[in-house]
Amino acid sequence: AAAERQIDQQLKVSGKSWDQYGKQIEAADLKLSHVSGFTNVEILQSLTTLVRATGNVRESLHLDAIAADVARGRHIGLAAASNALAKAANGSFAALRRLNIIVPQGSTVMEALAFVQQKYAGQAAAGTTAADRFRASLVRTEDIVGSALLPTFDRLVTRLGDWLAKANETGRVQRDVNEAVK
């Protein structure tokens, strides 16, 4: 839920909308999650970072896939890989160097990103176990079920809160506690 709100907000401040890009993002998210074993939350957080850096959804989706390859290839988290690529997309290759990814001297941003993509191509699929894929699928399923149940849960919690507030106002809870303690 929070990751979805963050990408939605980032799209808004980038002059875009979920209505415009939501289906494309969801399709890429599902595919990348299946290949890489990263959860949809991790992927959306990574994408938010990349959209913030580039302002371009299509480029960010491409970089997100590269970030998954780098993360699996370097045995690091997706967030660390996407942060390094976000900086590289803006011309700063120091974060890549800290990951021991040495971009050829004099490379342009496009050349550097192509170099990283070539160097780590296929690592997301190769470095992902069946357990990783299962965990990612399970988290997605939990999100789907949770989203379906959330309105009902919110309604029940609101009613319970209202009932407790009324019981406290009338002193009923205090009387019941006093009676139970005797």
N, C-alpha and C positions, 0 to 999 in steps of 0.2 A: 504494500500500500504506500509506504513512504517513498520507495524507489520510483513508483509510478507518478506520484505527486511531484517528485524532484525533476524527472525528465519532462513532465508536462510544464512545470514552471520554467525550466531552462529553454524549452521550445518557445514559450511565450516571450521571454526576454530576448530571444534571438529573432523575434518577428515571425515565428512559425506557430503551428498549432498541432495538437494531437489529432484533431480531425483530419488534418492534411497528411500527416505522416504516421499515424497510429498503426494502420494495417501493415505498412512496410516495416516498421519497427518490430511489431509483434512477430511477423514472419521471420525476420532476421534473428530475433531473439530466440525463437523456438529452434531454429536450425542450428545456431551457434551453441545453444545449451546442449542439444543432442550430441553434437560433434565434440565439444570441449569438456562437457561435464560440469561447467560452471552453472550456478543457479541463475534464474531469470533476474533475481535481485542483484546479484553481482554484475551481470551483463548490463542491466539498466543503469546501475551506478557508474559503471565504466563508460557507458554511452553518454551519460550526463556530463561527465568530465570532458569527453571528446567534443561534444556539441558546444560546450562552453568555450573550448579552445579554438575550434574551427568555425563555428557558426553555420556549418554545413552538415545536414543530416546524412546525406548520401556518403560523403567523405568520412563522416564519423562512424557510420556502419561498417565501412571498409576497414577503418583503423581499429575498430572493436575486434574484428576477426583477426587482424594482425596481432593485436594485444593478447588475444587468447593463445595464439601460436607462441608468442614471446613468453607469456606466463608459464605455459607448459614446458617450453624448451629451456627456460632458465630456472624452473622450479620455484617460482615466486607467485604471489597473488595477482589476480587480474587487475586490481586497483593500482598496484605498483607499475605494472606494465603499461596500463593506459595513461597513467600520469607521465611516464617517460615519453610515450608517443605524443601526448598532448603538447609537451614542451618541444619535442622535435618538430611537430607540425608548425610550431611558431618560430622555428629557426634555432632553438637551443638544444644542442646535442649532448650537453654535459650529463643529463640524466641517463642517456643511453650509455655513455662511457662508464658511469657508475654501475651499470648492469653488465659491464664488460662487453658491450657491443660497440666496437670501434668502427665508426663510419669513416669511409675514405676521405682524406683531406680534400677540402675544396668542394665537397658535395653540396648541391642545392638541397632544399627541403624535399623536393620530389625524388631526387636521386637517393637521399638518405633513407626515406621511407621505403622506396623500392628495394634498397639494399637489405633493410631489416626484414621486409616481407620475403625476399628470396632466401635469406639466411635461415629463417625460422619456418618456412613453408611446411605445412603438414604436421607441425609439432602438437597442435591442439588435439588432433585425432590420435596421433601416435602416443601421446603422453597421458591419455585418459583411460581409466579403467572402467570396467562394467559397473563397479561400485560407485564411481564418480557420476556416471550417467544415471544410475538408479537414484542416487541422492538428488540430483538435479530434477529428475522427473517427479520424485516424491515431494520436493519443495513446491514445484509448480502445481501439483495436485492439491497440496495443502492450501496454496493461495486461492485456487479456484473454489474449493469447498468453503474456505474461510470467507471469501467474498460473497458467496451465495448465502451463508449463514449470518453474516455481519448485520444486515438490517434487522433480522429477528433478534439477535443477541442485543443489539442496541436498544430495541424496543423493550425487551425484558429487563435490561439493566436500568433503563429510565423508569419503568414502572416500579421496580424494586426500590430505587432511590426515592421516588415519590412516596411510596408506602412507608419507608423508614423515616423520612422527614416528618410525615404526618404522625407516625407512632411516637417519635421523639417529642413533637410539639404537644401531644396530648398526655405525655408522661407514661404511656403504656409500656414502653420498653423498660423504663426504670422500675415500674411496678412488677413486671414479669421477672426481671433480674432479681429484685429483692425477694420475691416469692420463691424463686428457684434456689437462692442461697440459704434460705431458712432451713 
